[in-house]
């Protein structure tokens, strides 16, 4: 495995990793979306290693943060807060998915809230934002979570080796990537009758 601490900048490193993960998983992404994922990773790495929530607001339940973002009086503040909610949900569910599966809230909770935040941003103010970018982030939230998870594993940003967590993630989200990993491990994941 490659360490992300090599001679390249974090942006250069993550650009290579995101492009590789997108190709490996056959996830189509616009250039803007790919660039957004790269910058999300690079900015979080530059701000220091994250093991979970770092600020007081990040310790609040994500649904509370979403409601607070929607309640800001000004559109600029709403946009910034909603983007932070979406970015936090995408980063946490991609990089720390194994921890979220074992937490009191399901990974689907993060995926739903993050996707909703990006959907809101795609409709917020067409002249001030890139509506097609946020629409793409919302529509492909789960595949982008898988892309970030692959980057995380390769960069050793998190430990996703827990088989139960892998299965629980697949069970919760139906992730094709996680299903493929389970199949490569010789396990054939199946849902119980009447599930998903």
N, C-alpha and C positions, 0 to 999 in steps of 0.2 A: 504494500500500500504506500501511496505517496503522501508525504507530509505537505501540508499547505504552506509550511514555512520553508519555502525554497527561494530562489533568487528573483522570482517574479513578484509583482505587487499582488495584493489580494484580488484586485479587480481582474488582472490578467489571469491569475490562477482560476478564479471562479468562472470566468468567461469560458475557459477551456473545459472545465468540469461540467458546467451547465450545458454547453453544446454537446458534449459527449453523452450526458445523461438523456438529453432530449432525443438524440439519435438512437441510443441504445433502447430506449423505451418506445420509440416511434411516436413520440408526442410532437404534434405540429405546434409551432409557436411563432408568432410574428417576431420580427427583429426587435420591436419595442418591448414585447413581453419578455423575451430572452434577456435583453438589456436590464429590464426591471428586476428580474430574478438575480442577476449578477450583482447589481447595485445593492439589493436588499441584503444579500450575503456579505458583501464587502463592507457595507456600512455597519452591520452588526458585529463583524469581526474587529473592525477598527475601534469600535467603542468598548472592546474588551470581551473576554470570553463570557458567554452567557450560559448559566446553568438553570435558568428559569427567570421568573419575574425579577427585575432589577430596581424598579422605582415603585413608590407607593401606589401610583395609579395602575401599574402593571400587576399589583397584587390584588386589585379589585376584580371581582368576577367580570368576565369579558362581556356578558350581557349588560352589566351596569355601565361599563365603559362605552358600549354601543349606544345605550340610551342617553348617557351624558353627552356623547358626541352629537347626537341628533338634537339635543336641547341647547346647544351653544347659540347665543343670540345672533352672531354674524355668520354669513356664509363662509368666509375665509376660515374662521375658527372651526366650523363644522367640517369643512373639507380636510383640514389638517388632522383633526381628531379622528375622522372616519378612515382616513388613509392609515393612521397609526394603528387603529383597530384591525384593519384588514392585513396590514403588514405583520403585526404581532401574531395574529392568528395563523397566517401562512408560514411564518418563520418557526413558530413553536410547533405547529403540526407537522412541518417537514423535518426539522432538525431534531425535535424531541418527541417524536410520535410514540416511541416506546414508553416514555414516562407518562404521556397523556392517557394511553390506553389503560394504565394502572391507577389513574387518578380518579377522584370523585366525579369528574365530568368526562364524558365520552369524547373521543377524537371527533366524532360527528358534530358535536357542539361547536368546536373550534372551526371546523370546515363550514358549517352553516352560518355562523356569525361572520367569519371572514368573507365568505362569498356574498353575504348580504351587504356588508360594508362596501365591497367593490361594486356591487350592483348599484347601490345608492350613489357612489361616486360617478358611475357611468351615466347617471341621469341628472346629476347635480346642477351643472352649469356648463353646457357644451362649449362655450367660448373660453372658459378658463382652464379646462382640463382636457385630457385625451380620452373621450368617452369610449372609443373602440378599444383602447388598452385596458381600461378597467372592466369593460364588458367581457373581454377575453380572460382576464384574471378571474372574474366571477364564474364564467362558464367552464373554465378548465381548472378550477381550484384543486380538485382531487388529483388530477394528473400532475399538476405543478407541485403538490405536496410530495408525490412520488419522486419527482425530479430532485427536489431538495433533499429528500431522504437518501437517494443514491449518492448525491454529492457529499452529504454528511458522513455516510459510511466510508466512502473513498477517502475523504479528508480526515477521517477519524475524529469528527466533531462530536460524535455521540456514539454510544454503544447500542446497536440495534440487533444484537445477537440472541436476545431472549426469544425462544421459540414460542412460548405462550403469548408474549406481547405481539409477535408477528402474526400469529393466528387470530388473536383478538382484534388487531387492526384490520385484517382482511375481513373478519366477520362483521365488523362495524361499518366498514366503508365499501367493501367489494372491490378493493384495489386490485387491478390486474397485475401490477408489479409484484405485490405481496403474494398473490396467488401463484405467480410464476416462481417466486423464491421457495414457496412451500412445495411446489411440484418438483423443483430441482433437488430439494432435500428428501424426496421420496414420499412426501405426504400429499394426499389428495383431499384438499379442503372441501367440505360439503356443508351446506346449511340444512338445518332440521326442517322437516316439512312445515310449510306455513311461514317460514322466516324469509325476509327480504326477497 
